[in-house]
Amino acid sequence: MDKPNGFSRRAFFGFMTAAPLAAASISDPRPLIPDPRPLTPDSPETILLKDYRPRSLHKVPETQITKAKFPIIDMHSHDYAKTDADVAEWVRTMDEVGVERTVILCGNTGAEFDAVYDKYMKHPKRFEMWCGFNYTGFDQPGYGPAAVRELERCHQKGAKGVGELGDKGKCGALKARAALCIPTIPAWIRCLRNAPSSACR
């Protein structure tokens, strides 16, 4: 609350805090004197961030977990492997760390989905494939039945779910409207009818 003379409590405390600092800077006008000691490779002024290796002062036990105690499922991954050799290396890594199965959210349809599916299904017990929605012609009258047919075809091919539904900003406004508008309702209904054997992400 302001005082009758216009000097508020907040202004008073602000003044009391700033006054000593201002007085100190005025009373000691001497310039800073550099440290005369020579710099060494270990001096804080010369060490680079890439070379900084602090040592902890805490003496506590460390546990290095290299493999999961129980088999786990990686529920969210993507088509990172470019070749069959990359897929085989992926499987070896899964064995080393205890991953039983990985879900690949490729988001593809048509021939692209078929190619990705065939690449990973050389290890059918280790990978699960999810497809995408076919947005071709989403802005044209009659869109919907073709998307449902492609969804059913991918499911017959082996797709266990639909995902990942999102384009991360790539022509997002149009696809977002297509994913939510009335013509795609049959495709969503088809996803639900296939549950729980399939899912949407």
Phi, psi and omega in degrees: 000137181287144174283160178303329182275004177089000182262105185281164178296321180296317179295323180298312181291327176296320178295317182293331179282319184282332185299311180298324180295317179296320180295321181295319181291330180281323185285342181233079185278004184294140177291157178294134181264123180296151179292122183287347182290140182291149177283142178241166179302336181266001181292142179302333182286342184249341184290139179265154181301322181293340180260000185284117180229078182293148177253128183293142176275347183272129178258088182234154179295146176246138179239119178261107180266112182257345181210140179296143180294323179238151178301137182238164177241125175277106187276358184211100173216178185224178184281076181274331183287131180265333184227170176298325178296323178295321178296317179297320177295322177300316180296320178298319177296320177300319178297321183292323185258356175092026176269119182281320183209150178236133178267121181262112176268086186276332178069013183264164173224173175062215183296329179295318178295318181301318181294316179294317181300312182297327181295317184272337184281008165291348176230068190296335180273354184252342182230148174235131187255135173244142181259191178237189173264143175274108182269006183301124179072024183297337181264012180251151177300141178089004178294142178139297181302320180295322178295322179294318180297319179291324177297317178294321179297316178297323178295319178293328177294327180140002179296134181258353181192180180237121180170162006264130183275095182170140183247006176053042175091357179274102182055039190294321186299317182290314182292326179297318178295322181294324182288341184250349187278171186303317185302336182271358181303318177303324179292319178295320178299321179296321176300315183293324179294330180277349180293148004270008182289345176223170182211169176238143181225000000 
